Amino acid sequence: MKKLAILGSGNGSNFEAIAEYFSEKNVEITCLSNVKDAYILKRAEKAGIKHEFLPFKENFEYFKENKSDLIVLAGYMRILSEDVLNEMGKVINIHPSLLPAFKGSTNAILDAFLAGVKVSGVTVHWVTTDVDGGKIIAQYPVFITSDMHFDEFEQEIHSLEHRLYPIVIEKVLEDKVFEFSDLLSKGNCSKGCSGCKK
Ligand code: GRF
């Protein structure tokens, strides 16, 4: 059985989408948060998934003792140092823009919208000490039409994240390359985002 650790600091909607996707699969998930009362931990508790409050300064010791096949950041709001990353092993993150655009932004959805870009999207990338600067694993676009409200755009980005991230995680766990067609073939596409409206 593969071991997956998911780290978040807040809401945990990506965690929930990942947990649902893997619920019938041979993957053991642990949810970790550096914020004691984060909603992500409540979601894990509700779903019956192993979860733990992990203070930021205890990361090194924790990851030295607890190894996973893959560590997934999902709204983790701290920057991981090189020595901690070395202990963690393979670490990936999701960012709500087409990197390198809006790299390092903690408000990338709003920043993209206010900048007036016509195409934004979602990126899954390897985590390195360069924040949002690791090699890109997968990207998918969301088009911003002239009549689009921010709320609609934000919702499209989040719904794309929830469909894309689990599939990319599964591919990385299997050491396989993500292809756009995986979004459709995995039956995980609601055709709700403008990226795949046909
Ligand atoms: C997501 O938009 C993700 O791209 C960014 O942080 C947000 C986390 O949302 N890195 P949630 O906690 O998964 O709901």
Residues whose N, C-alpha, C, O or C-beta is under 5 A from the ligand:
A	BS01	GRF	G10 N11 G12 S13 N14 F15 A74 G75 I94 H95 P96
